[in-house]
Amino acid sequence: MVQIARGILLGFVFGRLLSAEPWWNSSWNRRCRVVIPGVGQSVKNFPVIIPGKQIKLVAGNENVSLGSIRVIASGKEIPSQVDEFDDQEHPASQPNHFLNDNDELVFQIDIPEAGTEVWVYWSTEPLPPAAYHSSSLIGEAMEPSVFQHDLQMWNDQVIVGLRGPARGADPSKNSIENWGAGSLVWLDVFRSPVLHFRGSWSSIFPLGAIACRPGQEANRWVKPWVLVRGPVRLAGATRLDGTKVKTDSGEIKLDVFHRVWLFDKGAMVCFEEFLSPHEEVKNFRQEFAFGFQLTGVGQEVLYYSQPGTLKSFSGQAEDLQAARENKIIATASGLEDWFACYSLKEKTGYAYFLGKAQPGEKRENSFYTRIHGAFRSSRSFSLRKGEPMVNRFWVAGLREATGADFQALAKFFSGINLQFGLVEKK
């Protein structure tokens, strides 16, 4: 299996994918063609992630110089990076510079309706690593007392603010200083807020993450730190060890690790929650909510899908009046793993995408809306000691999009088959 975006399992298809494609650079003595099938709708800047295990499988017993790996599309080199995990759960602070099974090759690419292909080049002899320009930055928070975050990531389309510990003198008090511990409290896409600051539950992503609400554990989160700096993606992280969580069978302890990725091209953010229990739990439950807001008559369209069918909702005058009276004006259940809010006025929108369900996980998705609404995901699964459980959530922004564009992204996130050709040697 392989990943095309973090946490999305994909099948491998091997075959004689050979062609008369000219050799990109004679200093590189190995290459492999990789075909990315389309889904009938074009997608821009999609993040492709291939684990080291797959590269090793393609290369056989030969050495792969880690710094030599390049990705070529239409005869041109495109930015890529190799994040070294070194057989650990998270990127290594002091990488060994050898290709390990869970290292990750990462790049972004436009995928036409019918799909596309790239060539992955490498050398069996050492070559210097590439250097690429990046428009993304990560560092200390700007105006942390105002926006209540500790680490900031941004580019020309997205701003992300990650908070560590709660800041109130009493972490259990219901105050803005105590909401969003260990989570995102600032998220703007195309200079418009996805999280509505000081909007209580609607100012947190994802609402439902462990210890993100006011409580005695909220001030024990570690101050976020820079995890990865690269030309394709950046990452920040925070952790909370030994937190107490109530379950149907009693109180348990968890180690929780939150990791946030910002991709350089487009408007794309990934939030990951790793749950490592101190003991086994057979029926662990979590409820997540992802907020949105309607601003006026016919100004926004909500897109979602139920199995096999794309759906939409746009509030009319009578709907908005009812919403102002705190009445629910739209609701649906049985949703697939995504939900979008698109502004007809600004011609921009964003969508939430849920990572692929884990084996044995039960999940139910729904939404409702008044003026403020929420896409909700209820899930239950087993936790096993020594086997971290991962909750993964994406936010992606699109310009001049339709429901079909958001649905196409959802199809890629749900997993497709990559086709790997045979290794060609120079």
C-alpha positions in Angstrom: 0.0 0.0 0.0 1.0 3.6 -0.5 -0.1 7.1 0.4 -1.0 9.9 -1.9 -1.8 12.2 1.0 -0.9 11.6 4.5 -3.1 8.8 6.0 -4.7 7.8 2.8 -4.0 4.2 1.9 -3.6 3.4 -1.8 -3.1 0.2 -3.7 0.0 -0.4 -5.8 -0.2 -1.5 -9.4 3.1 -2.6 -10.9 3.6 -3.2 -14.6 5.7 -2.4 -17.7 5.2 1.4 -17.6 8.1 2.1 -19.9 8.3 4.9 -22.5 10.6 6.8 -24.8 10.7 9.7 -22.3 14.1 11.4 -22.7 16.4 10.9 -19.7 16.2 14.1 -17.5 19.8 14.2 -16.4 22.5 11.7 -17.0 24.0 12.2 -13.5 21.0 10.2 -12.2 21.2 6.5 -13.0 17.8 5.2 -11.9 14.2 6.3 -12.5 10.7 5.0 -12.2 7.5 6.2 -13.9 4.5 6.8 -11.5 1.0 7.2 -13.0 -1.6 9.0 -10.9 -5.1 8.1 -12.2 -7.7 10.9 -12.5 -11.2 11.0 -11.0 -13.0 12.8 -13.9 -12.4 16.3 -12.4 -9.1 18.3 -12.4 -7.4 19.1 -9.1 -4.6 21.6 -8.5 -1.7 21.3 -6.1 -2.6 18.0 -4.6 -0.1 16.7 -2.1 1.4 13.3 -3.0 3.2 11.4 -0.3 5.1 8.2 -1.1 6.6 6.3 1.9 10.2 5.1 1.9 9.0 1.5 2.0 7.6 1.8 -1.5 10.7 3.4 -2.9 12.8 0.6 -1.4 10.4 -2.0 -2.9 10.7 -0.5 -6.3 14.5 -0.1 -6.1 15.0 -3.7 -4.9 18.2 -4.4 -3.1 20.0 -1.4 -4.6 21.2 1.6 -2.6 19.1 4.8 -2.9 21.0 8.0 -2.2 18.5 9.9 -0.1 19.7 13.4 -1.3 19.5 12.3 -4.9 15.7 11.8 -5.1 14.0 14.1 -7.6 10.5 14.3 -9.1 10.1 15.2 -12.8 6.9 16.2 -14.4 6.6 17.0 -18.2 10.4 17.1 -18.4 10.8 19.6 -15.5 11.9 19.2 -12.0 9.2 20.0 -9.4 9.8 20.8 -5.7 9.9 17.8 -3.5 11.2 16.9 0.0 12.0 13.8 1.9 10.9 13.9 5.5 13.0 11.4 7.6 11.0 9.5 10.3 13.8 7.0 10.8 11.3 4.2 11.9 9.9 6.5 14.5 6.3 7.8 14.8 7.3 11.4 14.0 10.0 13.1 11.9 13.4 12.7 13.5 15.1 15.7 15.1 18.5 14.2 14.0 17.9 12.2 10.9 20.2 9.4 9.9 20.1 10.3 6.2 19.4 6.7 5.1 16.1 5.7 3.5 13.8 4.1 6.1 10.5 2.4 5.5 8.4 5.3 7.0 10.4 8.2 5.5 8.2 10.1 3.1 8.7 11.6 -0.3 6.4 14.6 -0.7 5.4 16.8 -3.6 2.4 18.7 -5.0 1.1 18.4 -8.5 -1.9 19.4 -10.7 -3.9 16.3 -11.7 -6.1 16.6 -14.8 -9.4 14.9 -15.3 -7.8 11.8 -16.9 -4.8 11.7 -14.5 -1.1 12.4 -14.9 2.3 10.9 -14.5 5.7 11.8 -12.9 9.1 10.3 -13.0 11.0 9.7 -9.7 14.7 9.8 -10.3 17.5 8.8 -7.9 21.1 7.6 -7.9 22.9 4.6 -6.3 25.8 7.0 -5.7 25.7 10.1 -3.5 24.5 13.3 -5.1 23.8 16.7 -3.3 20.3 17.4 -2.2 18.1 19.9 -4.1 17.3 23.4 -2.9 13.9 24.9 -3.7 12.2 28.2 -3.0 9.2 28.2 -0.6 6.7 30.9 0.1 5.7 29.4 3.5 7.0 30.4 6.9 6.8 29.1 10.4 7.9 30.7 13.7 6.9 32.5 16.9 3.3 33.8 17.0 2.6 37.4 16.0 0.4 39.2 18.6 -0.1 36.0 20.7 -2.0 38.0 23.4 -4.6 38.9 20.8 -5.0 35.7 18.9 -4.1 33.4 21.8 -1.7 31.1 19.8 1.9 30.1 20.3 3.2 29.0 16.9 2.3 30.4 13.5 2.5 29.1 10.0 1.6 31.1 6.9 1.9 31.7 3.2 0.2 34.0 0.7 -3.1 32.0 1.0 -3.3 30.6 4.6 -2.6 31.6 8.1 -2.5 29.0 10.9 -2.1 29.6 14.6 -1.5 26.6 17.0 -2.0 27.0 20.7 -0.2 25.0 23.4 -1.4 25.3 27.0 -4.5 27.1 28.2 -3.6 30.5 29.6 -6.2 31.2 32.3 -5.2 31.2 36.0 -7.9 28.5 36.4 -7.8 26.3 33.3 -11.3 24.9 34.0 -12.9 28.3 33.8 -15.1 28.9 30.7 -13.1 31.8 29.2 -11.4 32.4 25.8 -8.0 31.9 27.3 -8.8 28.3 28.0 -10.5 27.2 24.8 -8.5 25.5 22.1 -5.5 24.2 24.1 -3.4 22.0 21.9 -5.4 22.9 18.8 -5.7 25.5 16.0 -7.2 28.8 17.2 -6.4 30.9 14.1 -7.2 29.7 10.6 -7.7 32.1 7.7 -8.0 31.0 4.1 -7.8 33.6 1.3 -7.8 36.3 4.0 -11.2 35.2 5.3 -11.7 33.5 8.7 -12.5 29.8 8.8 -12.3 30.0 12.6 -14.2 32.9 14.0 -12.1 34.4 16.7 -13.7 34.6 20.1 -16.6 32.6 18.7 -16.3 29.9 21.5 -16.7 26.5 19.9 -16.4 27.9 16.3 -12.9 29.3 17.1 -11.3 25.9 17.5 -10.1 23.3 15.0 -10.9 20.6 15.5 -13.5 20.9 18.2 -13.6 17.5 19.9 -9.8 17.0 20.0 -8.6 15.7 23.4 -8.3 18.4 26.1 -9.1 21.3 23.8 -11.9 22.6 26.1 -11.5 24.3 29.5 -10.5 21.7 32.1 -7.8 20.8 34.6 -5.7 19.2 31.9 -5.8 22.1 29.4 -2.8 23.9 30.9 -0.5 20.9 30.6 0.0 21.0 26.8 3.6 21.6 25.8 4.4 24.9 24.1 4.3 24.1 20.3 7.6 23.7 18.5 8.8 23.6 14.9 8.8 19.9 13.7 9.6 20.2 10.0 10.8 23.0 7.6 10.7 22.1 4.0 9.9 23.6 0.6 6.7 21.5 0.1 5.4 21.4 3.7 6.0 22.7 7.2 4.9 21.2 10.5 4.4 22.3 14.1 3.6 20.1 17.0 2.5 19.9 20.7 1.9 17.1 23.1 0.1 16.2 26.3 1.3 13.2 28.2 -0.8 11.1 30.7 -4.0 13.1 30.3 -7.1 11.6 32.0 -10.1 10.9 29.8 -13.5 9.6 30.8 -14.8 6.6 28.8 -17.9 4.4 29.1 -15.9 1.9 31.2 -14.2 4.5 33.4 -11.3 6.9 33.4 -8.1 6.1 31.4 -4.8 7.8 30.6 -3.7 8.8 27.1 -0.6 10.4 25.6 -1.7 12.8 23.0 0.4 14.3 20.2 -1.0 17.0 17.8 0.8 17.6 14.5 -0.1 20.3 12.0 1.1 20.5 8.4 0.9 23.5 6.1 1.6 22.9 2.4 3.4 25.4 0.3 1.1 25.6 -2.8 -2.6 26.3 -2.7 -4.5 26.5 0.5 -4.1 23.2 2.3 -3.7 22.3 6.0 -3.7 18.9 7.7 -4.2 18.4 11.5 -3.3 15.0 13.0 -4.2 13.7 16.5 -2.2 10.7 17.7 -3.8 8.8 20.7 -1.5 6.4 22.6 -3.5 4.8 25.5 -1.9 3.5 28.6 -4.3 0.6 28.6 -6.8 -1.1 26.1 -10.2 0.5 25.6 -12.7 -1.4 23.5 -15.2 1.4 22.7 -13.6 4.8 22.7 -15.9 7.6 21.5 -15.1 11.0 20.1 -17.4 13.7 18.7 -15.9 16.3 16.3 -17.5 19.5 15.0 -16.3 21.8 12.3 -18.0 25.2 12.2 -19.1 27.5 9.4 -21.2 30.7 9.2 -23.9 32.1 6.8 -23.7 35.8 6.1 -26.6 36.6 3.9 -29.4 35.6 1.4 -27.9 33.4 -1.3 -24.4 34.4 -0.5 -23.1 31.0 0.5 -23.6 27.5 -0.9 -23.1 24.5 1.3 -21.9 21.4 -0.5 -21.8 17.8 0.7 -22.5 14.3 -0.6 -24.5 11.3 0.5 -23.4 8.0 -1.0 -23.2 8.6 -4.8 -25.0 11.9 -4.8 -23.7 15.5 -4.6 -26.0 17.8 -2.6 -26.1 21.5 -2.0 -28.0 24.1 0.1 -28.3 27.9 -0.2 -30.4 29.9 2.2 -33.2 32.1 0.9 -34.7 35.1 2.6 -37.2 33.0 4.6 -34.5 30.6 5.7 -32.2 33.4 6.9 -35.0 35.0 8.9 -35.8 31.6 10.6 -32.0 31.2 11.2 -31.9 34.6 13.0 -34.7 33.3 15.2 -32.3 30.5 16.2 -34.1 27.9 14.1 -32.3 25.1 12.3 -32.9 25.7 8.5 -31.0 22.8 7.1 -29.8 19.4 8.3 -28.8 16.1 6.9 -27.2 12.8 8.0 -25.4 10.0 6.3 -22.8 12.3 4.8 -19.6 11.2 3.2 -16.3 12.4 4.7 -16.3 16.0 3.6 -18.3 19.3 3.7 -17.8 22.6 2.0 -18.8 26.2 2.4 -18.5 28.4 -0.7 -19.0 32.2 -1.0 -20.7 33.2 -4.2 -19.8 36.8 -3.6 -16.1 36.2 -3.0 -15.9 33.2 -5.3 -13.8 31.4 -2.8 -14.6 28.6 -0.4 -13.1 25.9 1.9 -13.9 22.4 2.8 -13.3 20.0 5.6 -12.1 16.5 4.7 -12.0 13.6 7.2 -9.1 11.2 7.0 -9.8 7.6 6.0 -11.5 5.6 8.8 -9.3 3.2 10.7 -10.0 -0.6 10.6 -12.9 -1.3 12.9 -13.9 2.3 13.3 -17.6 3.2 13.2 -18.3 6.7 11.9 -21.5 8.8 11.4 -21.4 12.2 9.7 -24.1 14.9 9.7 -24.6 18.7 9.5 -27.0 21.3 10.7 -27.1 25.1 10.3 -28.7 28.2 11.7 -26.7 31.3 11.1 -23.8 29.3 12.5 -23.7 25.7 11.6 -21.4 22.6 12.0 -20.3 19.6 10.1 -20.2 16.8 12.7 -18.5 13.4 12.9 -19.3 10.9 15.6 -16.9 7.9 15.8 -16.1 5.0 18.0 -13.1 2.7 17.8 -10.8 0.5 19.9 -7.6 1.7 21.5 -4.8 -0.7 22.0 -1.7 -0.1 24.1 1.3 0.3 21.9 -0.8 1.0 18.7 -1.4 4.8 18.4 -4.8 5.7 16.9 -4.7 8.7 14.4 -7.5 11.2 13.8 -6.7 13.1 10.7 -8.5 16.2 9.3 -7.8 18.4 6.3 -8.9 21.9 5.4 -8.6 23.0 1.7 -9.5 26.3 0.1 -10.5 26.7 -3.6 -11.2 29.7 -5.8 -13.9 29.8 -8.5 -15.0 26.3 -7.6 -18.1 24.1 -7.9 -19.4 21.3 -5.7 -17.8 18.9 -8.2 -14.4 20.4 -7.5 -14.7 19.8 -3.8 -16.1 16.3 -4.4 -13.1 15.5 -6.6 -10.7 16.5 -3.8 -12.7 14.2 -1.5 -12.2 11.3 -3.9 -8.4 11.8 -3.9 -8.4 12.0 -0.1 -10.4 8.7 0.1 -7.6 6.9 -1.8 -6.7 5.9 -5.3 -4.3 3.4 -7.0 -0.9 4.6 -8.0 0.8 2.7 -10.8 4.5 2.1 -10.5 6.6 1.2 -13.5 9.7 -0.9 -13.6 13.0 0.7 -12.7 15.0 2.0 -15.6 18.8 2.2 -15.4 21.2 4.6 -17.1 
